[in-house]
């Protein structure tokens, strides 16, 4: 096992990291392949259930509102460790928490106290073109995590300045959910598209800039998940390089293989530092930068890991192809890299 350099963190984060790592290793690692192949709702829910013991099912909700009360960095630490073993479950937990976040910013508290055995994973229907008119919700969200068989859906209506959020029951009239036909990655997050046709909301939540808060949470969360994927890629590639012989010696002794591994190691440390720094800043731009670099690094690390494995890298048995698929999905949501770069320039010009 290759050792990562010591990363400077307060003791509370190190303890949480160890707890989340143990959960991922014991609960997720043994069923990671099955969660990718057959991510049935009951199987995902079972895998997520013990995350509640760490306060991860309502991580960003203050403790006095019934949540875990974790700060942004603590939540990212937990997501990173979980993603090392199963990025799809980490994405499901992120989307669930992002769906609950507007309730912590607005006046409504029912969604928070309603989190229980039948209330997760909640679906975040974002981004999309949604209207709230005459007390009815209409529109379409082309891609939503946790969409299938979800108990609660959170949407942010368009044109409202991002200061309103709406919750609906997943089985409410006027709500039509279609599973994604063939999800490339993050399959445990059970993505799908949602169409609303005059659906009646359960609650309307009003408060601060909910759209930006949700977007920032997603960017930070997926940056952390991408970091976890990079770590998994490094572990698998390093272990394989120490077992496989080519031209009479282990492939880890070949210079190019060592360069691949060193680049992965460097990328992981960069991603961890960017996430930590972005969590300390309430702005959207640092979160966007962390997401851009971390997801790009995860895609490269996964691809290099496949190359180190040679032809075996494309076989499901070795787990590298799953990492490559998961990493690419992290780079595509909640926006494309090109959209993020253009918005980043706009934010910088406006500032």
HUJOLIN-V387723 format. One record per pair of residues at least 6 apart in sequence whose ideal C-beta (glycine too) atoms are under 7 Angstrom apart, sorted by the first residue. I is the first residue (numbers start at 1). GAP is how many residues later the second one is. Records with the same first field share a line. If there is no record, write none. Layout:
BEGIN
I=GAP, GAP
END
This chain:
BEGIN
1=234
2=232, 236
4=264
5=264
7=265
13=60, 61, 64
16=58, 61, 62
17=60, 64
19=35
20=34, 57, 58, 61, 62
21=60
23=27, 28, 31
24=57, 58, 60, 61, 62
25=60
27=20, 23
28=19, 54, 57, 58, 61
29=56
31=16
32=53, 54
34=9
35=8, 9, 12, 51, 53, 54, 153
36=52, 151, 286
39=49, 148, 149, 151
41=107, 108, 149
44=45, 48, 144, 146
47=42
48=41, 44, 45, 72, 73
51=6, 42
54=24
55=13, 14, 15
56=12, 22, 37
57=39, 58, 63
58=8, 9, 10, 42, 54, 57
59=8, 9, 11, 16, 38
60=7, 10, 15, 37, 41, 44, 157
61=6, 7, 39, 43, 51
62=7, 42
63=6
65=39, 44, 47
66=46, 47
67=45
72=148, 207
73=203, 206
76=144, 145, 148, 199, 203
79=11, 14, 15, 142, 145, 146
80=144, 145, 147, 148
81=147
82=7, 8, 11, 146
83=7, 142, 145, 146
84=144, 147, 148
86=102
87=99, 138, 141, 142, 239
88=98, 99, 100, 101, 238
89=99
90=135, 138
91=54, 95, 98, 134
92=29, 53, 54, 96, 97
94=124, 127, 131
95=26, 29, 50, 51, 94
96=24, 25, 26, 50
98=26, 116, 119, 120
99=23, 24, 25, 53, 55
100=11, 12, 22
101=112, 113, 116
102=52, 63, 103, 105, 108, 112
103=6, 8, 9, 102
104=8
105=102, 103, 105, 108
106=59, 99, 100, 101
107=98, 99, 100
108=95, 97
110=93
111=41, 56, 92
118=33
119=32, 33
121=25, 29
122=24, 28, 29, 30, 32
123=21, 22, 23, 24, 27, 29, 30, 47
124=20, 21, 22, 30
125=16, 19, 28, 29, 30, 69
126=15, 29, 30, 88, 208
127=207
128=11, 12, 13, 14
129=10, 11, 29
130=7, 9, 11, 25, 27, 28, 66
131=7, 8, 26, 27
132=25, 32, 34
136=62, 63, 64
137=18, 29, 31, 59, 62, 64
138=58, 59, 60
139=57
140=53, 55
141=14, 52, 53
142=51
143=48, 50, 190
144=47, 48, 49, 50
145=44, 46
146=43, 44
147=30, 43, 44, 45, 47
148=29, 31, 42, 44
149=21
150=20
151=19
152=15, 17, 18
153=14, 15, 17, 22, 41
154=11, 13
155=11
156=6, 9, 54, 55, 58
157=7, 9
162=47, 48, 49, 50
163=43, 44, 45, 46, 47
164=40, 41, 42
165=40, 45
166=35, 38
167=34, 35, 36
168=7, 31, 33, 34
169=33
172=27, 28
173=26
174=22, 23, 24, 25
175=19, 21, 24
176=19
177=15, 17
178=14, 15
179=13
180=11, 12
183=8
184=141, 144, 145
185=140, 141, 143, 144
186=140, 143
212=72
215=69, 119
216=68, 71
218=116
219=68, 69, 72
220=55, 58, 59, 67, 70
222=69, 73, 108, 111
223=48, 51, 52, 67, 68, 71, 72
224=51
225=105
226=45, 68, 69, 71, 72, 101, 104
227=41, 44, 45, 48, 67
229=69, 73, 94, 97, 98, 101
230=34, 37, 38, 41, 67, 68, 71
231=37
232=91
233=31, 68, 69, 72, 90
234=27, 30, 31, 34, 67
236=69, 83, 84
237=23, 24, 27, 68, 71
238=23
240=68, 69
241=9, 10, 11, 16, 20, 67
242=8, 10
244=6, 7
251=6
252=6
257=51
260=44, 47, 48
263=41
264=37, 40
267=30, 33, 34
270=23, 27
271=22, 23, 26
274=15, 16, 19, 20
275=15, 19
277=9
278=8, 9, 11, 12
284=63
285=59, 62, 63
288=52, 55, 56
291=49
292=45, 48
295=35, 36
296=35
298=29, 32
299=28, 29, 32
302=18, 21, 22, 25
303=21
305=8, 15, 18
306=7, 8, 14, 15, 18
307=6
309=9, 11
312=6
313=7, 8
314=7
331=6
END
